[in-house]
Amino acid sequence: MKTIYLDHIAATPLLPAAREAMLPYLAEIFGNPQSRHQRGRIPREAIQQAREEIAQLIHCEAREIIFTASGSEANNLAIKGVLASGQKKGRHIITSVIEHFSVAHPLKHLEHKGYDITWIPVDKTGRVRPEDVAAAISEETILVSIMHANNEIGTIQAIQEIAQITQEAGALFHTDAVATVGIIPFDVDELGVDLAGFSSQQFYGPKGVGALYVRRGTRLSPLVEGGIQEEGRRAGTENVAGIVGMGAAAKEAKNQVPIENTRLSRLRDGLIDGLLRRVSVLHVTGDRQNRLPNIASFAAEYVDGEALVRVLEKQGIIAASGSSCSADALKISPVLTAIGYSGNVAQGGILFSLGTQTCNDDIDAVLSIFPACVEEIRRVSPLYAMRIGGTTP
């Protein structure tokens, strides 16, 4: 039985070009980039080359890239680094209620320490209304943090409009771009962001390496202090192989994004429309228009999402019931409840995330198999039995 992998938002297979680029730095080229001799010069130059490749992907200067160990670390560095730098007096921060835990958890911690956090609600598609940000912002606002696109429902935010509001107010704007960099076009100047965190593994690079874009002139204090790495903004011996692999993946993504956007959008829409025709009381979650090309997400009534994932896996289909970062912590997605679904419906969340290897046959297989999997779970649901029996639960 063929395995159909549709959980690319959690992890992507390593790009062959990235693996090949990494191999020498896992063996014979082992020097420390900070060493001033020949063994240090080669990895140091390799890091700089990777930095330039990644800068080209998001249209910034190479010096504006800070390497981290993950997208989560990049987001933490953006938030805590800005506040620690004392760039602007004020203790007010604006964010949304559907941010990734790497943004939401640090902000909740800061809230306990006395910072004033405004949690902006979203509409039923998961969109932040720019006018809500404008109404909340003040002279005390030091930072606004709104994710570029949600990793569970695929909704893309009106980042340019929000950035303009923050610029006019004199606040800094950070976006969690883990779900978007290398997937859709990302231009820091067009978007108007001051800081953006992203991760190698989302665009087929190695795990354990990410980056933070910091607009030149933005003051940022390090989270990790020690050596002079990353111009003193992130201490610690560099993960040379990981950084080189990320650079190679970024180079490939720069060329492939336009092509893959068109292809994946077609497959995504075919999957969404096909399942809606085949499965009753199935809801598409997220914005149908302003949506990542690789995300098809649903909430199925009278179904437990985790049970559905297990049933699908038995049929060779790998999917997710929500964010991989919250699967063991919360059964019901806070994103789905934030966009208005009741707990009974939200627990039926199911997420298919497509990738470079996804093809028409894969989509056809899901369309064929998924309805029976849903029906298998619903057969043991007393609430569903009452529904089809014509009674009200």
C-alpha positions as CSV (number, residue, x, y, z in Angstrom):
1,M,0.0,0.0,0.0
2,K,1.3,3.4,-1.0
3,T,1.8,6.0,1.8
4,I,0.4,9.4,0.9
5,Y,2.1,12.0,3.0
6,L,0.0,15.1,3.6
7,D,1.6,16.6,6.8
8,H,4.1,18.9,5.2
9,I,3.3,21.7,7.6
10,A,4.8,19.6,10.3
11,A,7.9,18.4,8.4
12,T,9.2,18.2,4.9
13,P,11.6,15.7,3.3
14,L,15.1,17.0,3.0
15,L,15.8,18.3,-0.5
16,P,18.5,16.2,-2.2
17,A,20.4,19.4,-3.1
18,A,20.4,20.4,0.6
19,R,21.6,17.0,1.7
20,E,24.5,17.1,-0.8
21,A,25.5,20.6,0.2
22,M,25.6,19.5,3.9
23,L,27.6,16.3,3.6
24,P,31.1,17.9,3.5
25,Y,30.4,19.8,6.6
26,L,29.4,16.7,8.5
27,A,32.7,15.1,7.7
28,E,35.9,16.5,6.4
29,I,35.1,20.2,6.7
30,F,34.8,20.3,10.4
31,G,36.5,23.6,11.4
32,N,35.0,26.2,13.7
33,P,33.9,29.2,11.6
34,Q,35.3,31.6,14.3
35,S,38.9,30.2,13.9
36,R,41.2,32.5,12.1
37,H,43.1,29.7,10.2
38,Q,42.2,27.8,7.0
39,R,40.0,25.2,8.8
40,G,37.8,28.1,9.9
41,R,37.8,30.2,6.8
42,I,36.0,27.6,4.6
43,P,33.0,27.1,6.8
44,R,32.9,30.8,7.5
45,E,32.6,31.5,3.8
46,A,30.0,28.8,3.5
47,I,27.9,30.4,6.1
48,Q,28.1,33.7,4.4
49,Q,27.1,32.2,1.1
50,A,24.0,30.6,2.8
51,R,23.2,33.9,4.4
52,E,23.2,35.6,1.0
53,E,21.0,32.8,-0.5
54,I,18.4,33.2,2.2
55,A,18.5,37.0,2.0
56,Q,17.7,36.7,-1.7
57,L,14.7,34.5,-0.9
58,I,13.1,37.2,1.2
59,H,14.6,40.2,-0.6
60,C,16.8,41.7,2.2
61,E,20.4,42.3,2.9
62,A,22.5,39.4,4.1
63,R,23.5,41.3,7.2
64,E,19.9,41.4,8.2
65,I,19.7,37.6,8.7
66,I,20.4,36.0,12.1
67,F,20.7,32.2,12.2
68,T,18.8,30.4,15.0
69,A,18.1,26.8,15.9
70,S,14.4,27.0,14.9
71,G,11.5,29.2,13.9
72,S,10.4,29.2,17.5
73,E,13.7,30.5,18.7
74,A,13.6,33.2,16.0
75,N,10.2,34.3,17.2
76,N,11.3,34.4,20.8
77,L,14.4,36.4,19.9
78,A,12.3,38.9,18.0
79,I,9.9,39.5,20.9
80,K,12.2,39.3,23.9
81,G,15.1,40.9,22.0
82,V,13.2,44.0,21.1
83,L,11.8,44.4,24.6
84,A,15.2,43.9,26.2
85,S,16.9,46.4,23.9
86,G,14.9,49.4,25.3
87,Q,14.4,50.6,21.7
88,K,11.2,52.5,22.8
89,K,9.7,53.2,26.1
90,G,6.4,51.5,26.6
91,R,4.9,48.2,27.8
92,H,2.1,47.6,25.3
93,I,2.2,44.8,22.7
94,I,-0.5,43.8,20.2
95,T,-1.0,40.3,18.9
96,S,-3.8,38.0,17.7
97,V,-5.6,35.2,19.4
98,I,-4.5,32.6,16.8
99,E,-0.7,33.0,17.0
100,H,1.6,30.0,17.2
101,F,2.7,29.0,20.7
102,S,6.2,30.4,20.0
103,V,4.6,33.8,20.0
104,A,1.6,33.3,22.3
105,H,3.5,31.7,25.2
106,P,6.3,34.3,25.5
107,L,3.6,37.0,25.4
108,K,1.6,35.3,28.1
109,H,4.7,35.1,30.2
110,L,5.4,38.8,29.6
111,E,1.7,39.6,30.5
112,H,2.3,38.0,33.9
113,K,5.4,40.2,34.3
114,G,3.3,43.4,33.9
115,Y,3.3,44.0,30.1
116,D,0.0,45.1,28.6
117,I,-0.9,42.6,25.9
118,T,-3.9,43.3,23.6
119,W,-5.2,40.0,22.0
120,I,-6.9,41.0,18.8
121,P,-9.8,38.7,17.8
122,V,-10.2,37.2,14.3
123,D,-13.2,36.8,12.0
124,K,-14.7,33.5,11.1
125,T,-12.1,32.9,8.4
126,G,-9.2,33.6,10.8
127,R,-8.4,37.1,9.5
128,V,-7.2,39.9,11.7
129,R,-9.0,43.1,10.9
130,P,-6.5,45.9,10.4
131,E,-8.9,48.4,11.8
132,D,-8.9,46.5,15.1
133,V,-5.1,46.9,15.2
134,A,-5.5,50.6,14.5
135,A,-8.0,51.0,17.3
136,A,-5.7,49.2,19.8
137,I,-2.4,50.9,18.9
138,S,-1.2,53.8,21.1
139,E,1.9,55.8,22.0
140,E,2.7,53.1,24.5
141,T,2.8,50.3,21.9
142,I,6.3,49.0,21.4
143,L,5.6,45.9,19.3
144,V,2.9,44.4,17.1
145,S,3.2,40.7,16.3
146,I,0.8,39.1,13.8
147,M,1.6,35.9,11.9
148,H,1.9,36.0,8.1
149,A,-0.3,33.0,7.7
150,N,-1.8,30.5,10.1
151,N,-0.3,27.0,10.0
152,E,-3.5,25.2,10.9
153,I,-6.1,26.9,8.6
154,G,-3.9,28.5,6.0
155,T,-5.4,32.0,6.3
156,I,-3.0,34.7,5.1
157,Q,-3.2,38.0,7.0
158,A,-3.3,41.6,5.6
159,I,0.3,42.1,6.6
160,Q,0.9,45.2,4.4
161,E,-2.0,47.1,5.9
162,I,-1.1,46.2,9.4
163,A,2.5,47.2,8.8
164,Q,1.5,50.6,7.6
165,I,-0.5,51.1,10.7
166,T,2.4,50.2,13.0
167,Q,4.8,52.4,11.0
168,E,2.6,55.4,11.3
169,A,2.4,54.8,15.1
170,G,6.1,54.3,15.5
171,A,5.9,50.7,16.7
172,L,7.9,47.8,15.5
173,F,6.2,45.0,13.5
174,H,7.1,41.3,13.8
175,T,5.6,38.5,11.8
176,D,5.8,34.8,12.3
177,A,6.6,33.7,8.8
178,V,7.3,30.0,9.4
179,A,4.4,28.9,7.4
180,T,5.1,31.2,4.4
181,V,8.8,31.8,3.7
182,G,9.8,29.4,0.9
183,I,6.1,28.6,0.2
184,I,4.7,31.9,-1.1
185,P,6.5,35.1,-2.2
186,F,7.9,37.0,0.7
187,D,9.4,40.4,0.3
188,V,10.3,42.3,3.5
189,D,10.0,45.7,1.9
190,E,6.7,45.1,0.1
191,L,5.3,43.7,3.4
192,G,6.8,46.4,5.5
193,V,7.8,44.1,8.4
194,D,10.7,44.9,10.8
195,L,11.3,41.4,12.0
196,A,10.3,38.0,10.6
197,G,11.0,34.5,12.0
198,F,11.1,31.4,9.7
199,S,12.3,27.9,9.6
200,S,14.4,25.8,7.2
201,Q,12.3,22.6,7.5
202,Q,9.2,24.3,6.0
203,F,10.9,24.6,2.6
204,Y,12.7,21.2,2.5
205,G,15.8,22.2,4.4
206,P,17.2,20.5,7.5
207,K,15.5,20.6,10.9
208,G,17.2,22.4,13.8
209,V,18.0,25.6,11.9
210,G,15.9,28.7,11.4
211,A,16.5,32.4,10.9
212,L,15.3,35.8,12.0
213,Y,15.1,38.8,9.7
214,V,15.9,42.0,11.5
215,R,15.6,45.2,9.5
216,R,18.8,47.2,9.6
217,G,18.7,49.8,12.4
218,T,16.4,47.7,14.6
219,R,17.9,47.3,18.1
220,L,17.9,43.8,19.4
221,S,19.4,42.3,22.5
222,P,20.5,38.6,22.3
223,L,18.7,35.8,24.1
224,V,21.9,33.7,24.1
225,E,24.9,35.6,25.3
226,G,28.5,34.5,25.1
227,G,30.5,34.7,21.9
228,I,30.5,37.1,18.9
229,Q,28.6,34.9,16.5
230,E,25.9,36.5,14.4
231,E,27.5,39.9,15.2
232,G,26.9,39.3,18.8
233,R,23.2,38.8,18.4
234,R,23.2,35.0,18.9
235,A,26.1,33.3,20.7
236,G,27.1,29.7,20.2
237,T,29.2,27.8,17.6
238,E,27.3,27.8,14.4
239,N,25.5,24.7,13.0
240,V,27.4,24.9,9.8
241,A,25.9,21.9,8.0
242,G,22.4,23.0,8.9
243,I,23.0,26.6,7.8
244,V,24.5,25.4,4.5
245,G,21.5,23.1,3.9
246,M,19.1,25.9,4.6
247,G,20.9,28.1,2.1
248,A,20.7,25.4,-0.6
249,A,17.0,24.9,0.1
250,A,16.4,28.6,0.0
251,K,18.1,28.8,-3.4
252,E,15.8,26.1,-4.7
253,A,12.7,27.6,-3.2
254,K,13.4,31.0,-4.8
255,N,13.1,29.4,-8.2
256,Q,10.2,27.0,-7.4
257,V,7.8,29.2,-5.4
258,P,5.9,30.6,-8.4
259,I,5.6,27.2,-10.1
260,E,4.6,25.3,-7.0
261,N,2.0,28.0,-6.0
262,T,0.0,27.4,-9.1
263,R,0.3,23.6,-9.0
264,L,-0.5,23.3,-5.3
265,S,-3.4,25.7,-5.4
266,R,-5.0,23.6,-8.1
267,L,-4.6,20.4,-6.0
268,R,-5.7,22.1,-2.8
269,D,-8.9,23.4,-4.4
270,G,-9.6,20.0,-6.0
271,L,-9.3,18.4,-2.6
272,I,-11.5,20.9,-0.8
273,D,-14.3,20.9,-3.4
274,G,-14.2,17.2,-3.8
275,L,-14.5,16.4,-0.1
276,L,-17.3,19.0,0.4
277,R,-19.3,17.1,-2.3
278,R,-18.7,13.7,-0.7
279,V,-18.9,14.3,3.1
280,S,-21.9,15.8,5.0
281,V,-21.6,18.4,7.7
282,L,-17.9,19.0,6.8
283,H,-16.7,22.6,7.2
284,V,-13.8,24.2,5.4
285,T,-11.8,26.2,7.9
286,G,-9.9,29.3,7.0
287,D,-10.3,31.8,4.2
288,R,-10.9,30.3,0.8
289,Q,-9.3,33.2,-1.1
290,N,-6.5,34.5,1.1
291,R,-5.1,31.0,1.7
292,L,-1.8,29.2,1.6
293,P,-1.6,27.0,-1.5
294,N,-0.6,23.9,0.4
295,I,-3.3,23.9,3.1
296,A,-6.7,22.2,3.0
297,S,-8.3,22.2,6.4
298,F,-11.6,21.1,7.7
299,A,-13.8,20.5,10.8
300,A,-15.9,17.4,10.6
301,E,-18.9,17.2,12.8
302,Y,-19.5,14.1,14.9
303,V,-15.9,13.1,14.5
304,D,-12.8,13.1,16.7
305,G,-9.9,14.5,14.8
306,E,-7.3,12.4,16.5
307,A,-9.3,9.2,15.8
308,L,-9.7,10.3,12.2
309,V,-5.9,10.7,11.8
310,R,-5.4,7.1,13.1
311,V,-8.1,5.7,10.8
312,L,-6.6,7.5,7.8
313,E,-3.1,6.2,8.6
314,K,-4.4,2.7,8.4
315,Q,-5.4,3.5,4.9
316,G,-2.0,4.9,4.1
317,I,-2.9,8.6,4.4
318,I,-0.8,10.7,6.7
319,A,-2.6,13.9,7.9
320,A,-2.9,15.9,11.1
321,S,-5.6,17.0,13.5
322,G,-4.0,20.4,14.1
323,S,-0.7,22.0,14.9
324,S,2.1,19.5,15.5
325,C,3.3,21.7,18.3
326,S,0.0,21.3,20.2
327,A,-1.1,17.8,19.5
328,D,-0.1,16.4,22.9
329,A,-1.1,19.5,24.8
330,L,-4.6,20.3,23.6
331,K,-7.2,18.0,22.1
332,I,-9.4,20.9,20.7
333,S,-7.6,23.4,18.6
334,P,-7.7,26.9,20.1
335,V,-7.5,28.3,16.5
336,L,-10.8,26.6,15.6
337,T,-12.5,27.8,18.7
338,A,-11.2,31.3,18.1
339,I,-12.8,31.4,14.7
340,G,-16.2,30.5,16.2
341,Y,-16.5,26.7,16.1
342,S,-18.0,25.0,19.1
343,G,-15.9,22.4,21.0
344,N,-17.9,19.6,19.5
345,V,-17.2,20.7,16.0
346,A,-13.6,21.9,16.6
347,Q,-12.6,18.5,18.0
348,G,-13.2,17.2,14.4
349,G,-10.4,19.3,13.0
350,I,-8.4,17.7,10.2
351,L,-5.5,19.2,8.2
352,F,-4.0,18.1,4.9
353,S,-0.8,20.0,4.0
354,L,0.5,19.3,0.5
355,G,4.1,19.3,-0.8
356,T,6.3,18.9,-3.8
357,Q,5.6,15.2,-4.1
358,T,1.9,15.5,-3.9
359,C,0.2,14.6,-7.2
360,N,-3.3,14.2,-8.7
361,D,-3.4,10.5,-7.9
362,D,-2.8,11.3,-4.2
363,I,-5.8,13.7,-4.2
364,D,-7.9,11.2,-6.0
365,A,-7.0,8.6,-3.3
366,V,-8.0,10.9,-0.5
367,L,-11.3,11.7,-2.2
368,S,-12.0,8.0,-2.5
369,I,-10.9,6.9,1.0
370,F,-11.7,9.9,3.3
371,P,-15.6,9.6,3.3
372,A,-15.5,6.0,4.4
373,C,-13.1,6.8,7.2
374,V,-15.4,9.6,8.5
375,E,-18.4,7.3,8.3
376,E,-16.5,4.6,10.2
377,I,-16.0,7.0,13.2
378,R,-19.5,8.4,12.9
379,R,-21.1,4.9,13.2
380,V,-20.1,4.8,16.8
381,S,-21.2,8.3,17.6
382,P,-24.5,8.5,19.5
383,L,-24.9,12.1,18.6
384,Y,-24.6,11.3,14.9
385,A,-27.1,8.4,15.3
386,M,-29.6,10.8,16.8
387,R,-29.1,13.2,13.9
388,I,-29.7,10.7,11.2
389,G,-32.6,9.3,13.2
390,G,-34.2,12.7,13.1
391,T,-33.9,13.6,16.8
392,T,-32.2,16.6,18.3
393,P,-29.2,15.9,20.5
